[in-house]
Amino acid sequence: MNPWNNISSLSYKQIKEYQNHQLNSFINTHVYPFSSHYRQVFDDHKINPKHIKTIADLKHLPFTSKLDLMTKENPQKFRDFVLAPDQNKIRQFWPKTKLLQMALQSTFRGKESVLDALGKEYRPIFMTFTTGTTNAPVPFIYSRYDIDNLNLSGSRMVHLFNIKSDEKIMNIFPFAPHLAFWQTFFGALEANIFALSTGGGKVMGTEGNFTALMRTKPSVILGVPSYIYHLVRYAQKRQENLSFIKKIVLGASKVTVEYKFKLAEMLRDCGAHHVLIFGTYGFTEARTAWAECPTENHISSGYHLYPDKEIFEIVDPQTGEIKKEGEDGELIYTSIDSRASVVLRYRTGDFVKGGIIHEPCPHCGLMTLRISSDISRLSDTKDLNLSKIKGMLVNLNHFAEVLNNLPEIDEWQLEIRKHNNDPYDSDEIIIYIPPKGLVNESSFSVMLKDKLVATTELAPNEIKFVPLSEMIQRLELETANKEKRILDSRPKL
């Protein structure tokens, strides 16, 4: 069965009509009755939930942000976003016809009571967290209904990747209560495809993952870009044959075209020619992920969305003004088919260059909506409080672009610190790089500083060349869920 069947042939007009109906039903049947946070939002802003009938009506709702989910004063605030039906709320908000319908369905199911059915739909049974890289981790809860959605989105990605039933998958996302690992785990189960989930470097180490790779010989590998790069580099140094690899699926970090070409070159050195490398995009608050098509020459197709499960908007990050098709802006997420933890008009903090695409995918032909793959995480700089360095407003994404695109650089780390560790002294930027090949460190440092000044208008105070083994430790490639690419070591006042 094709997991895209129910939406893949709908026109854009039909998708909008479906979303309008689903949005109105979802808010009035599930969100307003059972979400204490959003019921208060609707009441405080004097919004009648029945008046939210179309996507255009979403503009009347205030945005939701990470600050709404948890504060220092109320670390349990995330619970207010969990749908919590009880008998009184059900009687108050649900019409008798719906209760009768559930009772009839229960009768046909045999022993399962209405309470059992409600338990499967709403009862919290699973939890993932935001990574907590910059703030305390925020829990997001799943019911059985949400797990079924996670299975569906996973099987949709497997179908999009064109993974055959006799292929093998190696899941090397870090084992943790985070979305990427479990999306891959459940997706493979739902698609009935063999998958080895190693837990990444933190669980088995590089040698353990490499041994598993060579013994299993999977055609598809999924993981964090930095760790997959590290593992392939490990194989390259050992002159191993990786010709069995056909596809690499990347997640949890931004994937650039330059990275894809660098990884492909390393794979060719290991005998793996014509490997398709493509990215996924997801965030904990949505409890799902979206994927690109596998395409030749590493062309990005955009991330294929699930319009039967969510609504996306693109807005001006400063004014909140809604943007048109194809326009740049911040990505806003609204669930229209979930239970347990639910967010409406959630500000992702991610800036999408190219916005939302309505046209059919030129690579696979799917009619579903897509978002551009050119996404920058605005929240990276905001959450790290890096708005000013040396008195200048700095976008650290520009540093990353320069460092990632240079073929002479395999790994890098940027550290921001205070001179003499004095909180009142000047800021310093130190860049750590492991030497690659016969690079002249002195001339390379001059060239790199010139490029960074031209791009960011800011020169690093020092470029330090360190052994690769030290760099792996600094980045925590084998121990952390995400590499420590940018460090803010400035003492707090």
N, C-alpha and C positions, 0 to 999 in steps of 0.2 A: 504494500500500500504506500502510495506517495504521501508523505506527511504534509505536503504543501497543497494537496488537492482542493481544500475548501476555500482557498484564497488566491491560488496561482493564476486563475483565469479571469478574475474580476477586473473590470476597468477601474480607472481612478475614480470616476463618478460613483460606481458601485461600492468601492472601498469606503469613500466618504459617507455614503448613506448608511452602510453597515456600522461604521464607527460612531456616527451620530446616535443611532438607535442604541448601540451597546453602551455608550457613555451615559446616556440618560438612565438606562436601566441599571447600570452598575452603581451609579451614585445614589439612586433612590432605593434600590433593593439591598445594597450591601454597605456602602460607605457611610451615608448619613445615618442610617439606623444603628450601625455597630462600631463606628470609629469615634471615640471620644474626642480626638483632636479635631477631626474635620467637622463633626457636628457643632463643636464650639466655634470653629472658623465660619461656618455658614451662618450660625446664629449671631455671632458678633458683628458680621458684615451685613446682616439683614438680607441674606441671599436665600431665596426659595430654591431648594434643590431641584424641584420640578421644572424650574425655568432654565436649567442647564440642559438644553436639548441638542445642541450642535457643537462642533469643534470651535466655532467662532465664539460661543458663549463662555469658553474657558477663560477668556480675558477678564471676566468679572471675578475670577478667583485669585486670591493673592498667591504669590510663589511660595513654595516650600524649599527650605535650604537645610544644610547640615546642622546649622545652629538650632533649628527647630527640633531636631531629632534627639539631641542630648546636650545638656549644659552641665557645667561644674556644680551648679546649684541643684540640678535635678538629673542625675545620671540615669534614672529609670524612665526618662521621658519617652524613650522609644516605644514603651508599652502602650502609650496613647495612640499609636499608629496601627496597633494590632486589632483587627476586627474581632469583637468579643460579643457575640450574640448570647442572650439569655431569654428565658420564657417571656419575661415582661416586655423586652424590646421587640421580640418576634410578634407578640400579640398587638403591640402598639403600632408597628410599622408595616407588617405584612398583611395583605388582604386575606380574608378567609378562603378565597378561591385558591391562593397559593398553598396554604396549609392543607387544604383538601387534596390538592394535586400531589403534594408530598406524601400524604397518607396513602393515597391510591398507589403511588409508585412503590411505597414500602410494602404494601400488600402483595404486589406482583413479585417483589424481590424475595418474599418468603419470610425468614426469621429476622431480617434486618429491620429495626424499628426506625421511626422518624429521628429519634435521638441519635441512633447509630449513624444514619445518613448525615445528619448535621455535624457529628463528630468528625467524620471523614472529610467533610468539606472545610471545616473551620479549625479544628483542634490543632494547636501547635505541636509538631513532631520533629522538626529539624531546624537548624540554625546555622547561618553563616555570619561573618563579620566583615566590616570594612577593614582594610589592612592596618589602619592605625599608624601609617607612616608619619603623619604630621599631627594627628589628634588621637584621642582615645578611641579604640575600636567601637563601632556601633553595631549592635546585633540586628539582624533581620531574620524574621521568623517565617517558616514554611508550614503549611498544612499539607495533607495528602493531595489536595487539589493543586497546590503549587508545585509539588513534586511531579505530578502528572504534566504540568506545564513545562517544567524543567526537562522532563523526558522528551516532550514533543519538540522543544526548541533544539535539544541535542540531536534528535533524529533528523530534524530539518537541516542542520548543519552537515551531518554525515551525508545526507542526500545531495546537498549542494556541492560537497567536496567530491562527489562521485566515487565514494569508497565502496568497493565491492564486498560481498559477504565473505569471500575467502581471503580477504586481506587482513593484515594484523596491524594493530595500533599500539604505539608506546606513548603513554601519558606521563610526561616528566614534569608536570606542574607540581609545585611544592605541596606536600600533604599538609593541609591545614583547613580550618573551617572557613575557607574562602571560595568564592564562586568558581574560579577557573578550574580547579581540580575536580570539583563535583559536577560541574556542567559536562566535562569530558567523560567522567565516570558514568554518570546516568545516561548520557547520550549514547555511549557505546553499548550499554546494556539494552536500551530501548531499541537500537538498530540491530541487535543480536550479532554484534561483531566482536571478535576476540580483541581484548585490550589488556595490556600490562601496565598497571599504574605503579610507578616506582616511588613516588613521593618526592622526586627531585634530589638535588645534591644534599639537602639537609637530612634526608633519611638514609640514603644508600651511599652517598659520596660519589665523586666522579668515577672512581674505579669500579664501584658497584654498578652504576648506571651504564658505563661503557661495556662491562661484561654482559649485562642483561641485553644491551643493544645488539651485541655481536652474536649472542646465542639465539635471540628471538628473531632477529633480522626483520623488523617491521617495515612495511612500505610507507607508513604514515607516522610521523612524530609530532607531538604537540607539547608546547612548553613556553616558558618565558624566553624572549629573544636573547637576553644576555647569557642565560645558562645553556641554551641550545648552541649558541656561538662558541661558548667555552667547551662544550662537549665535542663539537665538530673539530675545533682546533686541537683538542687532545688526540682525536683520531688521526688528524692530519700529521701531527708530529710523530706518531707511531707508524705512519705510512700504511694505515689500514684501508681495506676496501669497503666502501659504503655504497656500492652500486645498487643494493637492494632498496635504498631510500628513494621514494618517488614524490612524496609530498611532505612539506613542513608547514604546520599550522601554528601560528604565533599568537599569544595573548598576554594580557595583564600589563603591557607596556606599548608605547607607540612604535609602529613599524614603518620605517622610511624605505623608499625605493633604493636608496644608496646602501642601506643595510642588507636588503634582499640580494643586491648584486654582489656585495662582499661575501655573504654567506654562500651564495651559489658558486662563486669562484673557489672557495675552500672545498665545497662538496665535489666540484669537478676534479680537484687535485686528489680526491679520495675515490675517484671512479664513478661518482654519482652524477651523471649528465642529465640535463633536461629536468631537473627537479623543480616542481611547482612550489613556490613559497608565497604564502598569503596570510593575512592577518585576521584577527577577530577583535571585536570591541564589546565590552560589557562593563557593568558596574553593579555593585552589591545591592543597591537600592532597587534595581529592576529585577534582580534575581534571575537574570538570563543574560545571554550573550548573542551577538549577531556576527555574521561572517561575510568575507569577500568570496567571490568566485575564484577558483583556481584558473589563472590565465597565463598565457605565454608572455615571456619578456617581463614578468613581474608587474604587469599593468594592474592598477587597482580598479575594481569594478564598483567600489562603494559597498557599504555594509547593507545586506538584505534584511529588511525589517519584518516584523510580524504584526501587520496592521489589525489582525483580529484580536491581538492581545494588548496593544498599547497605542498611544497617540504621541507623536513627537511634534514639538514646535521649535522654531528657530527665532530667537529674539535678540535685540540689541542688548548686550550685557550691561550697558550703562543706563538706558532708559526703559528697558523692558518692552519696547515696541516690537510687534510681531513682524518678522521678515517674510518676504515672498519666496517662491520656489527658486532654488539655486543661489540665494543670497547668503552671505556669511553671517554668523552670529553664534550665540550661546545655545546649547542644546537643552531643551526642556522636556521632561518625561512625565507622562500620565498613564497609569495603569487603567485598563478597562476590563480586565478579566483575571483577577487574582483574589486571594484570600489572605488570612493572617496579616503580615505587615503590608500596608498599602500606602503609597504616596501619590499625590496629585500635583501637577505643575511643579515637579521637582527640578531645581536648578542644578544641573550636573557640574557646572563650573568648567565645562569643556567647550572650546571654541571650534566650530566646524566651518572650514573654508570650503565653500561650495554648497553648503546647506543641505536641504532635502531635495531628492531627485524623484520626479513622478514618472518619468518615461520608463518603458520596459528595459531590462538589462540587456545591453548589446552582446553579452557573452553567453548567458544562459537562457535569456528570453523571459524570465520571470516578470510578471506584471506588478509584483509587490513593490512598495516604496523602498527607497534606499537613502542612506545618508553618505555624504562624501567621506572618504577614508582619511582626508587631511584634517586630523583632529589634534588640537593642542590643549593640554590640560591647564587651563588658567588657574585652577586651584593649586597647582604645584607651587607657584610663586606666592599666591596669597596666603596659603596655609603655613608656609615656611617663614612668613614675615620677611621676605626678601625684597620688599618693594623698593628699598634704597640700599645701595652699596656705594661707599665713598660719596655719599650725598646725591647720587644719581638714581633715577628710576630705571631699573634694569629688568629685562625679560630674559630669564635664564634659558629659555628655549632656544634663543639665538646662539648661546654658547654651545648647546648640545648639537645644533645643526652643523656648526663648523667642525667640531671635534668628531662627530659621527661620519662626516663625509670625506675625511682625509684618509687615503689608503694607507698612509704610514702609521695610522693609529688603530690598534686592535681594541684596547681598553683605555679608559680614562676616568679620572675622578676629579671633581672640582670642590675645593674646600674654601669656605669663607670664614675668616677668623679676624681677631683683633690683634694689632701689633703688640707684642709682649704680653698677649692675653689680658690686656688692660681694657676694660669695658668702655673707657672714655677716650681710648686712642683711636687711630685711624683703622678703617677696614683694609684687609688684605685678601687677595685672591691667589690661591695656590692651585696649580694644575699638576696632577700626577699622571705620568705616562710610562708604560713599560717600553723600552727600546725595541724596535722591530727591524731586523736585518742590519744593514750597514749604514744606518742613518747617522749623519753628522749632527750630534746633539746641539752644538752651538748654532749652526746655520738653520737647523730646523726650528729651534726656539725663536729665532728672529722672524722667520717666516710665519710661524704660528701666531706670534704676538701681533704682527702686522695684519693678519687675517681677522683676528679677534677685534682689534681696534676698528678696522674697516666695517665690521658687522655690528659690533656692540658699543663702539665708542669707549671701550674700557679695556685696558691692558692688564694682564695678570701680573702680580708682583713677582712671581717666580714660577718656573716650569721645572718640575722635579722628575728626573728619569729614575724609575725604580724597577727592580726585577719583577717579572710576571707573577712569580709566586707571592710576592708581597702585595701586588695589585689585587690578586684574587682574594687575599685576606682582607684588604682594605674595603673591597666591594662587597665582601661577605657572600660571594657567589655560591658557596657550598653550604652556607649556614643560615642565611636569611631567606624570607619569602620573596623579597624584592631586593635587587642590588642597591647598594648605597652610592648612587651615582653623584649626588650633590649633598654635601655636608655643610650645615651652618653651625660652625663651632664657636660662634661668638658668645661670650658669657652673657647671661641675662641680667639686666639691671633690676 
